[in-house]
């Protein structure tokens, strides 16, 4: 069904374009939410991505995975969105590195919303590098090329993102433990 929908959309059928949008909207939002600061930004990224997909649909080769092709567009659009709005984001504090330990079972207690909120709490560039490396599977060289940074900076940002996530998970656990004690 997906392939038929894509073929019809490639021919410019407006109903098929609308159905394609509705069919892949949830998938697109799940990716955009990981890269954005909130739902409004994610909606902008998703809509911009769909505009690019619709423009480039005639170039899509059906021998490739549509989801993979679309995911690449979503990630690139997220990076473009960051670059365009980078001047609005605060500078990150890179001096503080704390090595608190945490227990692995804390992670298993996190909800989907907890994880999204933890990702959103990261400075923008750390979130982008973390998502691209850990979730999307990009190499540091690919991230460097996409984001216009050295590969060594990508590795540094990933390490900082992981450290900040550890700190946030520890804070969240402490808050929950204090709430359980009361």
N, C-alpha and C positions, 0 to 999 in steps of 0.2 A: 504493500500500500504506500509506504514512504517513497519508494522509487517512482511510482506512478504520480504521486503528488508533486515530487520534484520535477519530473518531466513536464507536467502540465504547467507548473510555475515557470519553468525555463521558457515555455512558449508564451509567457506573459498573461496567463489566465488569472484574472484578479481574484477570483474565488479561491483558487489553489494557493495563491500567495498569502491570502488571509488564513487559510487552513494550515499552511506551513508555519506561519507565525504562531498560531495558537498551539500547534502540535509541539513546537520546540521552545515555547516561551519558558516553561518551567525549567527545562534543561539549561537554557541561557541564563536565567536568573540564578540558578544554583552556582554557576561559575562566576557571574558578575558580583554576587554578594560576597564572595571570598576576596575579591580585589577592591571592593569599594568601602567607603566609610559608612554606608547606610543604604537603605532601600531606594531613596531618591536618586543617588548616584548610580546605583545598580540599574535602575530603570533607564537612565540616560545611556549607560553603556550598552544595555540590551537593545534599545531602540536604534542607537547608532550602528550597532553590529548588524541588526536586521537590514538597515538601509544599505550597508556594504554588501551583505549577502544578496539582496535583491539586485543590486547593481552588477555584481560579479557572477550571478547565477549562470549566465550563458557560458562562462569560462569553467564552471565546475565540471569535472570529469566523473561520470558515474562509476568509473572503475575504482574510485577512491571512496573512503568512508565519508558520508556527508557530515556525521557528527564530528569526526576528526577535523575536517575542513572548517566547519563552523566553529569548533572550539578554538582553533588557531586564530580565526577572525576575532572571536570574543577576547582572547588574551591580548592580542595586538591592539584592539580597541581600548581595552582597559589601560594598557601602557600609554597609549596616545592620550587618553583622558587624564592620566596622571601628569604627563608632560605638559599638557595644556594648562593644567590647574596647579602645577607645582609651586607657583609663587604664593598660593593661598595656604600652603601647609607649613606648619611650624617646623623649625629646625629641630632635629632629634638630638637627644643627649647621648653622646657616644662614650662618655667617660666612665659611666657607672657600669661595672660588671661585678655582679655579686654571684657567688657560687653556692647558693642554698641548694640543699638536696631535697628531693621529694619522693614520695612513695608511689610506685607505679599504679597501685589500685586507685589513686586519686583520679587518674586519667579515665578509668573505666566508669567513673561516676559522673562524668561530664555529659551534658545533653548537647544536642545539635546547636541549640541557641547559645549555650555556654561557649562552644567552640567558635561559632561565628563571632560572638562578642569578643572573645580573646583575640581572634585574628584582626578584628576591626580596631582593637586597642593598639596594634602595632603602628609605628610610623609608616607612612605610605610606601616608601621604597623598600623597607624591610618586608612588608606584607607582600608586595609584588614578587620579590625574589623568593620568599618562602613558598608562595603559591606555585610559582613557575618551577622551582626545583623539586619540592616535596610532593606536590599534588599533580602538577602537569607533566613532570618528568623531564624537564629541560636540563641540559648540561650547563655548567657555569659559562662555558664559551658561548652557548646559544643565548643565555640570559644577557651576557655582556654585549653581544651584538644587538639584541632587541632593545636593550635599555640604554645603550650608549655609554657603558661603564666598563672598566677593566674587569677581567675574569676574577682577579684577586679581590676586587671590591665586592663582586657578587658573593664570593666565599665568605668574606668578612660580614656582609649584610646577613647572610644566612645564619652564621654563628650568632650574631647579635639578635636576630629574630628568635632563634631557639632559646637564647638566654632570657630574653624578655618574656617569652611564652612561659618558661619555667617559673619566672618570678610571679607572673599573673596567676598561674595555676596554684602556686603556693599561697598567694594572697586570697584567692577564692576559697581554697580549702580552709584557711584560717578563719575566714568570715563565716563559713558554714559550720565549722566546729564551735565557734563562739556562740552562734545561734542555737546550736543543739544543746549546749551546756545550760543555757538560760532557761 
